[in-house]
Amino acid sequence: MTGWGWQALQGLLHDEIKQRKEEGCNVEGFQAKLEEAGEDAVRLTAVYEELSALPIAADFPYSEPNGLDEIRAARPEGPRKLQAEWTEEQWKDKFYGAWLGRSVGCALGKPLEIGPFLYGTDSHPGWANVKLWFEGADAWPIRDYTPGQSRAQEQYGLALAPYGKESELERIRYMETDDDIRYTVLGLLLLEEKGKEWDSWDVGGLWLKHLPFHKVFTAEARSYVNFTVLNSQMGWQRETDSDAQKEWVRMYLNPYREWIGAQIRVDGLAYGAAGHPELAAEFAWRDASFSHVKNGIYGAMFVAAMIAAAFVETDPERIVEIGLSEIPQRCRLASDIRQAVAIAREAKDQVELVDRIWEAFKHYHPVHTNNNAALCAAALVFARGDFETAVTTAVLGGWDTDCNGATVGSIMGAIDGAKRLPEHWTAKLNDTLYSEINGFHPIAISECARRSYEVYRRING
């Protein structure tokens, strides 16, 4: 941990204690050890190393492997590959719908990706603050993009994210740059360059080529640094690639390894495996394994399988089931998704749904995989095939609003196709996105969709 100040170590250890507890370790006494270490970086390092070595408790009720073969051995039965008789025009429309839907959902949630809506406040959970914002703008229920002004500013002290201005209702003219869009573009680029033949080394190389460090966060930032250190200081080469090196890249100083980062990276990969949820989940596993473990990986696989299935299957609840069929049956994420689906089946209205989801999963960090994936699954099931209901429910739920809107929008867009998406949502984007990646800043959304379709055709012969 050379070069780490004690303040950074304290914050990291706080998150690591919570992470180890969620993984099934007995962390009793570690908070006291953290406090006793004070500002001493050497003592803090010793606490971290002891924490990292903890075993999983024997009575932990979940089975959560990291390897692809082990994950597949632990999953339930599933269709693995779906058959569709779409015409070329129908396929292209679905790809455009997926890209458009992802952009719509991301843009709706982007201004709300900030503290009061992520974490909630002392007086309100995050979802209630979202509702208060729209009510204060005379825009409730949600039927359009997030208004830039609301009486909730003065009444409740709420404010929108300063980095989402170009997505506000009064200003939106395109999909502004966002990490959810950058990773979708990177997934497309990876499949264009490598087809099916790529691994974690390629993921790291792609990031170093296209993503400056200030554009990555949490688990991605940590694995980015670790990968760079292995290359520049330790001489890691593809020829000497080892499981131990991969494990170090995704684990060292990375308490964010089950957070949402990998889950938001899969769309561009899953489009290339349209109709083939098993392959989409495998692509997601390769990508997620660079920076995540366990439920961080499963969230990516679950979402990727749902996206691939959505190009063929039209029943959202069946799509969720297909997603679950690609992850371990006895993992925390599968348990949480099943609970969220049960809530969605019972909820009488949108507010009841998000309230119950928030209460059920608020023990997770706002950008953890499990709570956000559960909200996405619940929104899909609750909406019963209605695009607007699905996307607005995902965003209303709070937590990682732009990520969840984007994920649900991607799935619903693939189901519906571009022609069936509500024009008052899609028209405001003017078929344009910005990603801060060369060649994609700006680019037509329809061009991204065309290229994804061509990748899909090459991968599927």
N, C-alpha and C positions, 0 to 999 in steps of 0.2 A: 504493500500500500504506500510505497514511497511517493512523497509529493502530496499526499492527502492531508488536508488540515483537519483538526479535531471536529470542527463544526460539521463538515461534510460527512465524516465518519459517524458522528452521532445520529444524524438524520438517516443515513443508510442503515445503521444498525437497528434503529427503531422500526423501519420497514422490514428488515430481515427477520426480526423476532416475530412479527405478525405473519410473515410468509412461512416461516418454519412451523409455526403453530397450525396454520391452515394445511400444511403438508402432512400433518399428523405427528409432529414431534412434541415432546414434553419440554416446554420452554420456561417452566417454573423457575424463578430466581434470576432469569436473565435480565429483566428490567432493572433489578437491583444492581446486578453486575455492571450494567451500562451506566447507571448513575454513579456507582463507586469509581468507575474508570475516569470520570470527570473529563478533563481537557487533555488527558494524556493519550497521545496517538498510539503509543506502543501498547498500552493497556487496552485501548479500544480495539486494536488489531487482534490481540489475544482473545478478546471476547468474540470477535467475528469468527476467528478460526475454530473456536470451541463450538460456536453455534452451527457452523457449517458441517461439523462432524457428527451432529446429533443423528441418531437412528430414528426411523419411523416406528412409532409405538406398535407393539404386537397386536393390540386390539383395534387398530385403525380400520374402519370398515370398508375402505376403498382399495381398489387395485388400479394403479396408475403408472404403467410403463411408458418409456420414451421411444423405444425402438419400433419401427414400422411393423415388423413381423409380429412383435408382441402385442401391439395395438390391434392388429387385425385378428389375432387369436382371441382377443378379449371382447370383440365387437359382436353385436347380435346379427342375425340374418338380415340381408338387404338385397335390393335388386342389382347393385354394383354397376350395371349399365342399362340404360333405357333406350327404347326404340321409338323413333318418330318418323312420320311420313310428310314432313314439311317440304314445301317447294323452296327453291333457292330464295325467292322473294320473301317468303315467310321467315326463313332462317335469318336473313339480313335484317328484317324488321325486329326480330327478337334481340339480336345483338345491339341494334341501335336503341331499343327500349331499355336494355340493361344499362348501357352507358348513360342514357338520359335519366333513367330512374335513379341511378346512383348520384348523379349530379344534382337532381332536384332535392333528394333527401339530405345530401350534404349541405347544400346551400340553405335549406330551411333551418338546419340545426347549428350552422356555423356561428351566427351571432350570439347563440346561447351557450357556447362552450366556454363558460367562465364560472367562477366560484359559486355564486348564489344558486345556479341551476345545476352545477356539478355536485356540490356538497350539500346544498340546502343552507338555511340560515337558522339562527336560534329559534325563530318563530314559525318557520315553514320548511317542509321538505323541498327538494329541488323541483319536483314536478309541480308543486303548488305555486312556486315562484314563476315557473313557465306560464301557468294559467293566469296568474296575476298580471304578468306582463301583457299578455294578449287581451285580457279584460280591460286593462288600463288604456289600451290603444283602440278600444271598441272593435276588436277583431276576434272576439271569442264567439263560437268555437273556431279553431284554427282552420282556415280555408285558403290561406295564401302565405307568402313568405313573412318572415318576422319583421314587424314594424320597427322603425328606428327610434320612435319616441313613444313613451307610455307614461301615464299618470303614476304608474308603479315606481318610477324613478323618485318622485318626491314623497309618495306615500309610504313606500317600503324600503327606499334606499337601494333599489335594484339598478343594475346597469348592464348593458350589452358588452360583448367582447370588442375591444378596439380594433382587433385584427379581422373582424368580420363585416366591416362597413359596406363593402361592395356586394354583400349578400342581403343587405336589408331591403325590405319591400320597396322603398322609395328610390333605390339606387340600382337594384340588380339589373344587369344587362348581359351577364355571362357567368359561367362558373369560375369564381376566383380561385387562385392558387390555394391549395390545402393539402395536408399530408395524405388524407384519404384518396385524393385524386392522384398525387404523385406516385403512390405505391401501385395504383391501378395501371398507370402508364408504365412503371418499371416492370410490372408483371407482363405486360404486352411486349416490351422490349426484350425481356429475357427469353420469352417463347419465340419471338422473331429471330433472335440470334442463335438460340440453342435448341429449339424444338423440345423434344422430350429429354434430351441428354444434358443434364446439368445437376449440380449438387451445391452444398453449402459454400464451397469455395467460390462458385460462380455468383452466388448471392452477395457475398462479401465484396467481391470484385466489382459487381454492378453498382453497389452502394458507393464505393470509393470513387468510381468513375463519374457518377451522376448526382450524388447527394453530398453537398457540403455538410460539415458536422453540425452546423447550427440549424439544420433542417431535420434532425433526428432527435428523439426524446426517449426517456425512460429506458426500457430494455434495449431498444434499437441503439440508443446512444452508448450504452455500456458495451454491447457486443461490437459496435463500430470501433470503439477505442481498443478493446481487447484484440480484435482481429488486426488492427493496425499495428499494435505492439508485437503480435506474433510475427507479422511480416517484416517489420522494420528492425526489431530488436532481437527476436528469437529465431529469425530465419525460417519460419514455417513455409514449406513449399508443398504444392499439391502432391508431389511424389512421396513426401513423407507424412502425408495427412494421417491422422490417427484419431481414434475415438476420444482419447484423453485430451488432445488439443481442441477438438470440437466442444468437449464438455467445458473446458476452461473458458472458451470464448463466450459461451452462453450463461455460465454460472458465476464467474469471478466478479465479485462486487455487484451482483445483479439481483437485487431483491424484487425486481419488476418482472421476473421471468414468467409470471402467470397473468400479467396484465394484458390489456386489449391489443397491443401493438401488432402481433402476428395476425390476429383476427381481421384487422382492417387492410391487410396487405394482399389478400388472396383473390380479389375479384378478377384482376387481369389474368391470373393463372387459371382460375375456374372457367372463364369464358373459353379458353383454349380446350377445355375438356367438357364442353357443353353436352349434356345428355349422358355423361359418363362419371357419376359421382365418385366411384372408387378412384379413378385416375385423378379427379380434381382434389380429392382428399390426400392422395399421395403427393401431388404437387405442393399442396399446402403444408404437408409434413416436412418436405425437403426445405421449404422456405422458412417455416416457423422454427425448425430445429436449429437454425443458425443463432437464434436469440432467446428461445423460450424452451420450457419444459412442461410436461404433464398437461394441466388444463389450459395453459397458454398455447400449447400445440393443438389440443383437442378443439379449442374454440375455432382455430383456423380451419381445421379439418371439417368440423361441423358446418361452418358457414360455406366453405368451398363446395361441399357435397350438396348443400341446399341450392346454391346458385346453379350448379351444373344440372341438378334435377329440374329446376324451374324452367329450363329451356324446353322441357318435354311434358312434365307433370303440371297440372293446373290447380290441384287441391292443396292449399297452403298447409293444412295439417299433415297431409301425406308427405309433403316436402320436408317438414320438420322431422317426421319419422325417418325419412331417408337420411337426413343429416345425422340423426342419432345412430343410424346403422353403421356409420363409419368411425365411431369412437368407442372406447371401452364401455361396456354395459354398466360396470361398477365403478365409475369415476364420479367425482363431485359434480362435474359439469352435467353429465347425463341425469343425475339426480335432480339438479337444479332446473334443468330444462323440463323434465317431467312435471315438477311442481308448478312451473310457470304455465305450462299447457293446461293443467288442471284449473288454475286460476282463470285463464282466458276462457275456458269453457263455461265457467260459472258466472263471470262478470256480467252485470246487467248494462253497464255503460262504460265509456272510455275512462272517466274519472275514477270509478271504482276499480277498474283494472290497474291503472298506474299506481294508485294508492296501495293496493294490495301487493303489487310487485315490489314497490319501494320498501314496504315494511318487511317483506319476506327476505330481501337480499341486501338491505342497507348495511349489513355488517362487512360487506366487501368495500374495498377502495372504489371511489367513483369511476376509475378507469381500469378496474379489474376485468378480466375476461368474463367471469361467470355471471355477474349481475347484468351486464350489458347484453350478453348472449341470451339470457333468460328473457329480458325485456323484448329483444328482437323476435324471439320465438312466440312470445305472448301476443305481440302486436300483429304478427302474421296470422295466427290462429283467430284472434278476436275479430280482425277485419273481414274475414270470410271472402277474400278475393277483391276487396275494394282498395284500389291503389291509395287514394287520398286518406282513407281511414287508417290504413296500415302505416303509412309514412308519418302522419301527424301523431299517431299514438306512440310510435317509437321516439319521436322528438319530445312529445309532452312528458314522457317518463323521466326526463332529466338525465343525470349522469353524463355519459359521453354523447351528447346530443347529435353532433354532426356525424360521428361514426355510425351510430345506430340508424339515423335517418338514411345514410348512404347504403348501409347493408340491406335494410328492408326495401329501399327504393330499387336497388340492384335486382333483388329477387322478384319483386312485383313487376319491374320493367321487363324482365326476361319472360315472365308468365304472359304479360299482356301484349308485348311488342310496342314499338313506338307509336303506331297509328292509333292505339286504343288508350294511350296515356292522356290525361286531361290537358288540353291545350293551354289553359290559363296557368298551369305550372310550367310546362315545357317551353312555351313561346318566349318567356322572359329571358331565357338563357341564350337565345339567338344562335343556337347550335355552335357555341363557342366555349372552350375552356382554356384556362391558363394553369400551367403546372410548375413553372420554373425549371423545366428540363428542356434542354436543347431540342428543337424540332417539335416541341409540344407547348409552345408558349408564344402566341396562342396556336390553337389548332381547332378544326371543326370537330365537334363531338361525333358527327356522322363519319368522319374520316377515321377516328379511333375505332368506331364500331366496324367499319369496313376492314380495317387491318386485323381486328380480332377475329372476324369471320374467316379471313384468309389463313390466319394461324390455325384456327380450328380445322379448316379443310386439310391443311398439310399434316397436322398431327393425327387426324383421323383417316388419312389416306384418301 
